[in-house]
């Protein structure tokens, strides 16, 4: 895609049945060719579009899905409208057979993050990854279905294993520290709940987004075929392009931390609310506190163990106690 981009590291010979939990928790993106080549859905996809459509519908519950529909002018880009007063797509509720039978009139449709056990209740009996059952919490399995679409670069908190079932997908990934060079939009008003890059990757405007050129030098790119998988570590930015007339991707999200711990996103928002308006010298003081207590794992060996609180072992009762205290203070 770009001459400056590097390919994602590849690990061959790893399958959905043989992958280890250590590899699933890779700290760098990892391309796994033919990871799910034996999955029945992938085998159907390799027989042709009719076969994979039939396979999808045979596992579909019949319950309407939420699809995002946009016209040809969007070029499949799931994004804001021209004046950022809304989005360039319309959400509609439709059944999968209606979407799959949509006329090829240039419109784009996209069904994202569809919870597999609800809409495809028998799917996981044939498409699964045994090692994921050993993670701290049950992974969240989702299906992503549509025609040619582009999802802007965004970062997700969970670890992510993405598997292409049919079609081709191009992923462009950036390490978390490229945040400042990706021109991320608003945190609250975003197309799918995660802040996204405002750069159009197909025709980047370097006059408007000059630092994006630096981000490009850190980009990693990979194209996935049916059966291929990609491990996306937590908080890595990724831009996703569906390149075929029909594209189906299955992904699994999971967290490395216990479910009773809140999302770091909440801490970020509260820190912004509490600190952003402070004078610079006070911000510097709080930066030292965060470095010590949060990022530096401040030494608490001099404190009696029963008094360490958040500086000690984070148990579920302690987490619930602190959350209750915070809610009480925030509601004053």
Buried (B, 14 or more C-beta within 10 A) or exposed (E): BEEEBEEBEEBEEBBBEEBEEEBBBBEEBBBBBBBBBBBBBBBBBBEEBEBBBBBBEEBBBEEEBEBBBBEEEBBBBBBBEEEEEEBBBEEBEBBBEEBBEBEEEEBBBBBBEBEBEEBBEEBBEEBBBEBBEEBEBEBBBBBBBBBBBBBBBBBBBBBBBBBBBBBBBBBBBBBEEBBEBBBBBEEEEBBBEBBBBBBBBEEBEEEEBEBBEEBBEBBBBBBBBBBBBBBBBBBBBBBBBBBBEBBBBBBBBBBEBEEBEEEEEEEEEEEEEEBEEEEEEEEEEEEEEEEEEEEEEEEBEEEEEEEEEEBBEBEEEBBEEBBEEEEEEEEE
